Amino acid sequence: MKTLASETSSKVEQGRIVNNFSIHVATINGSGSQSSNNVLMRSLFQMGIPVSGKNLFPSNIAGLPTWFTIRVNKDGWIARKKEVDILVAMNPQTAYEDVMSLPSGAVCISPTELNLEKARQDVIHYVVPFTELANQATDQIKLRKLLTNMIYVGVVAELLGIDFAEIEKSIRRQFEGKAKAIDLNLVAVDAGRKWAKESAAKKDPYYVERMNKTEGKIIIDGNAACAIGSMFAGVSVITWYPITPSSSLCEQLIDYLHEYRRDEANGKATYAVIQAEDELAAIGMALGAGWAGARSMTSTSGPGISLMAEFVGLGYFAEIPTVIFDVQRVGPSTGMPTRTMQGDILSAYLLSHGDTKHIALLPGSVEECYSQALDAFNLAERFQTPVFVLSDLDLGMNNWMSDPFPYPEKPMDRGKVLNAQELEKLGKFERYRDVDGDGIPYRTLPGTNSPIAGYFTRGSGHNEAAAYTERADDYLRLMDRLNRKYQTARKYVPKPVIETQAGAKVGIIAYGSSDFAVQESRAQLNAEGLATDYLRLRAIPFTEELRDFVEKHDRIYVVEQNRDAQMRDLIRLEMPDLAMKLQSVLHYDGLPIDARSVTDAILSQEK
Amino acid sequence: MVESTLKQDAKAPNTNRIGLTLGDYKGSPSTLCDGCGHDAITSQIIKACYELAVEPHKVAKLSGIGCSSKTPAYFLSRAHGFNAVHGRMPSIATGVSMANKDLTLLAVSGDGDTASIGLGQFCHLVRRNVPMIYVIENNGVYGLTKGQFSATADIGSKLKTGVSNELPPIDICSLAVEMGCGFVGRSFAGDPKQLVALLKAAMSHKGTAILDVVSPCVTFNNHEGSTKSYKYAKEHEMPIHEIGYIPFYEQIAVDYEPGSAVEVKMHDGSHIVLRKAAKDYDPRNKLAAIDTIHKAIAEHQFLTGLLYIDEKKPDFTTIMQLDDQPLASLGQDKLRPGKDALSAIMAELK
């Protein structure tokens, strides 16, 4: 079975392109297309073919254009593919522009009434009488629009050769427990399938064939992965304010906590989730809980980060642990809030006023969303400081294939906390004294039964004993110790992942959700004769590996999803002597980054 | 303890039920202006905690920013304290309360901190009914930034410079009642007897207890034309009752006349006894409370006492169905689900 599958997958018969294409579905949001697209994606996944799905959606509930792009790739490249191979043009508002943007030879599946055939004659058209088919499928007018979306699933599946048993399985999963919905959707899929079988002669080269590359894998979005990581990290106070694209992180966390962290008999919970009145309050609650000894977190996006700025600075100076998930998006205000970006690198790193710099983790996959959530809580308590996890909309809200997550090996690291017995033995306690020389002081928690446990928490004006001070020398010592603590953090944060190639003189640095596109780009660059080494950053502050990497290469391209080369500038700040080696590949149109754009940008600068 | 008993002589300081002296409830010396109303309130907080034999290590002191918010440093030095950012102490308090529901939260804020920059957080704190004592040291003026009007300044009240306030005040007590607060009291820094009784009662309340205490600013708001001056407050104060607080452990010894008083039983078994003074006033009637507050404002009277109480409203830690143990004290065994949980989650995603 295994051999057979891999043989068929690698075989490209004459004129046939197998398991290697993208499908772009254009619909109107609120029309129910999300279910159809999930069914399509899942069916492909169940056939063992590497697949990814991305929802390119508007900030709206119903009526605006939305696209869903599915990438099928036998080699496992799951970044967005720049070129559209198969367009399903269901949205009259965008149909003309959608079809005009297709490359020559692409496929266009569209409803009869849109007349798209005339617009492009160099495209393979399948013109489907969707309205007629929907009318035949149900006499309920309200349902026809919804069913139209499932009819295209039938058409696409028949044309590509997707196994209908898998489609049925996906529908049953998608509409679990809703027998009527399942029946109706199966009827719709069948209507599409029949039409395609009887009325559409296959004119395009795209096919799917069963593989075994998804066995044992899971499909999950990054927000769910962060949520699972947070629960297994032992988070107990969770505060949030709804904001796209981070809301689903806390929403999914609530579901998991409800199932796994609550006593079913008496309803008592080992956690508290508070939907705050705004992000100002959300971070305040998280800091209050962290100060009092709970593992706390909040989850937000760029606008929320801005609102949290003052409190995060207090957290830095008063040395209070908490974890802040920032699912980055384009900002501010209206227009592009549902589009992806790596836009908060500098603002998160330097958040607040005065001299502040923070620890930030940079998950590059859903698995790292999980593992870095675990790391973040340990780092926050070890370093007694707010720690950021910088995810983004593409990673956070889109579905990704992954190996299942391993159970955490490391026990929870609660950091330097003194209890009443330890205080009695010591006889003396000073909250901000650097006893160990690593810049990290000891703390006590409110409620500790000792006459010397108490201390007063303030902002920038405190000495080692936490007493109020405005003395210049006290402030200098505090600032230098905080810096010492930050230097210690370099040894604790996740190290970068480095991949090398023999003879490579060019280095690529990337981070976060750019990883998939960069990996694929390196294969493309290889095919063009350019060998590259690759360093994927996983944390700020940087570790020593970064300097080594930059030093070793003639030229470095820092790939990132923002206009201003935020990470490159941060690296330049850190190593000004090597600044001129650092060049940029920037992707900032709001769409998830793709390999072709990276490859083209590097090749054009290499010329 | 044994040692101190043996050495006991005429000079030995008095101690309370748990063997602590009044001095054990003090903090560092105040750096506020001489005669500041806030220092008078600090003294009563110290007295109330001493007399109730509060265990200092079980208290978390919280404040925002302003002169008032400096005061937690001046009492209960053995307790943990948190001087937060301006107007956002309520969110810190909410987080602390969730992390450790066994702590007594004792918070001090000011009128700028609560009624302007922190008004949103104040309302939501009250709405959630986070269990805590929330004292507003209300002087109608921004002291620390040198004398700007706050949102509780009365129309027509004058700054030292002669500038008159044109906007109506926000009445913190009626707002708190409206937001569903279960304990709303008002007092005056110059009335230690009433203040200490209200503070003690607030400490027995399970929920947010709001105490709005008019506390004249001797430097910026204690002149002719100010409606938050010592002189004005003394002339216009109208106590709605004499308030007596009887802790649970003292009840047997107490003798009071129930016939002339409204008696309110607190959740911990202690009692507040309100002897009728100016009016026939029942603080358990919400609409009557709002009505009385507004009538007093219209008549330029400064109403003090326990304005409203509801001992039945569930507090936030109860609503949240928190584990019996404080969340902050839970270990990995209770916080990290087992391997089978992760396997089950992974299986669902396949």
Interface residues (C-beta under 8 A of the other chain):
Chain A: G216 K217 I218 I219 I220 I228 M231 F232 A233 G234 V235 S236 V237 T239 Y256 Y260 R261 D263 G267 K268 A269 T270 Y271 A272 I274 A276 E277 D278 L280 A281 A282 I283 G284 M285 A286 L287 G288 A289 G290 W291 A292 G293 A294 R295 S296 E310 F311 L314 A318 P404 F405 Y407 P408 P411 M412 T444 L445 P446 G447 T448 N449 S450 P451 A453 G454 Y455 F456 T457 R458 G459 A467 Y468
Chain B: S28 E55 P56 H57 K58 A60 K61 P72 A73 L76 S77 R78 A79 H80 G81 F82 N83 A84 V85 R88 P90 S91 I92 A93 T94 G95 V96 S97 M98 A99 N100 D102 L103 G120 Q121 H124 M320 Q321 L322 D323 D324 P326 L327 A328 S329 L330 Q332 K334 L335 R336 P337 K339 A341 L342 I345 M346 L349 K350
